[in-house]
Structures are given as structure tokens and as C-alpha cells.
Amino acid sequence: MKMENKSVIKMWQKYQDRFGDVANEYEAWAFGNSKEMADELADLVLAGVKTATSSLYLFYELENETLPYVGLHNIILNGKGEAVAIIETTSVQITPYDEVTEEHAYLEGEGDRSLAYWQKIHEDFFKKELREINRDFTEDKLVVCEKFKLVYKNGEIC
């Protein structure tokens, strides 16, 4: 999705100028569902701690959205909607919530990085998302588990 956001356009142009033949497609988005969460998670990405994310597969189906794919570039926004980093998707797996691995939880970089912590915060987050569309959470809900690498921040290739 191309955005009419000056910071996104500027960051993407600088990245293309420095990196050369990068694909012309990217997504721009913020993590979470609040300004605070967007800032917190973007900071984890910038620090190299967060190298994975997850979302409910159901929303890709309902919104007829393309799933992330290996090689996809994502411009990460902070809580103010400003571009702060570019990441590149390195792996995408679709798995039931109750089969998300300890490794994936660790790579998400949140809290104590344990699977128990991941399950607690994501169950709460997913329940809230599903309530908004009158759906119930179950542990067999499919989750899109995406791994990524940080490729650009602060005007520098990583």
C-alpha cells in the first residue's frame, strides 16, 4: 500500500536512492492498536530486539488483503504516524494460535520474551480485535507469523 505520508515517501525514496534496485512495492503501518504500543514496538525494532510479528489470518480473509510474503518491504511508523524504519519480511508461516512456537515468541521481543507472555498479551489483543467484529477467540485461530530483518533506519542501511 502506498501512502500519501511525507515521511513514508521520503524514507522510501532515500532507501531506494541508497539501495538501488529494490522492488517498488512496500506496506506502511504501525504495530499494535495505540500510539503507545506503536512507539514501544517500533523502538524494539530499532533496537534489533523485535524481529517477528503476528496477526490473525482471519483479517486478511475478511479484508481480502494480500498476505505478507518473503521480500516484502514494510515501512514501520511510530505513534505519530512517522516513518522510523524499513523492515524486509524473511519468513511467513500460518499456524494455529496454540501452535505458535517459543522461538517465535522470543523473536517478537516483547516482555520477558517467553511463550507464556506472548500467549497472554496476544490472546487479550486478539480477543479485543475479534470482539469488534462479533467473533470469538479460540486457540485454533490461525495466526500469520512473520519474521523480518531491519534493513534501514536513521538514514542508514542496516
C-alpha positions, -999 to 999 in steps of 0.1 A, spaced: 0 0 0 15 33 -10 7 61 15 4 98 10 25 104 41 55 127 35 78 108 60 70 75 43 76 88 8 108 105 20 122 74 37 113 51 8 130 75 -17 161 77 4 162 39 8 158 34 -30 185 60 -37 209 42 -14 200 6 -21 194 8 -58 173 -19 -75 149 -26 -46 114 -35 -55 89 -7 -58 63 -22 -35 60 -17 2 35 -15 30 35 12 57 19 6 91 23 8 128 24 -21 153 -5 -25 177 -36 -5 183 -25 26 202 1 53 199 19 40 229 21 4 216 32 17 182 61 36 198 71 8 221 72 -19 194 89 4 169 116 11 195 121 -27 199 125 -30 161 150 -1 160 170 -17 188 171 -50 169 152 -69 196 119 -73 177 124 -94 145 90 -110 143 53 -101 145 20 -119 143 -16 -112 132 -48 -131 128 -52 -147 94 -90 -141 96 -85 -103 90 -66 -110 57 -95 -131 46 -122 -106 56 -105 -76 42 -94 -95 10 -58 -84 18 -27 -99 4 -7 -119 30 28 -108 37 55 -125 16 92 -131 17 109 -100 3 81 -76 12 94 -43 25 74 -26 53 79 9 65 73 10 102 55 40 117 57 54 152 27 65 172 27 98 154 24 81 120 60 90 112 83 66 93 111 53 116 124 21 99 122 -3 70 120 -40 75 120 -68 50 100 -100 55 122 -131 56 96 -158 66 58 -162 68 41 -192 84 4 -196 91 -2 -217 123 -29 -222 149 -26 -199 178 -19 -228 202 10 -240 180 30 -207 179 65 -216 189 87 -204 218 112 -193 192 86 -170 175 75 -156 209 111 -148 216 117 -131 183 87 -109 188 108 -93 216 81 -83 240 80 -86 277 102 -114 290 101 -129 255 86 -162 268 58 -181 251 36 -177 282 40 -139 279 33 -139 242 2 -160 246 -12 -138 274 -8 -105 255 -18 -118 222 -48 -136 235 -60 -103 250 -52 -84 218 -68 -109 195 -99 -111 217 -103 -74 215 -99 -74 177 -124 -102 173 -150 -86 197 -151 -56 173 -164 -79 145 -186 -101 168 -163 -131 166 -150 -153 194 -114 -162 201 -104 -198 201 -70 -213 204 -72 -229 170 -75 -195 153 -49 -192 125 -21 -167 131 2 -153 105 37 -155 120 61 -132 101 98 -129 106 117 -99 93 150 -81 93 157 -45 99 172 -31 66 171 7 71 170 32 100 182 67 107 192 72 71 215 41 71 214 7 56 215 -19 83 
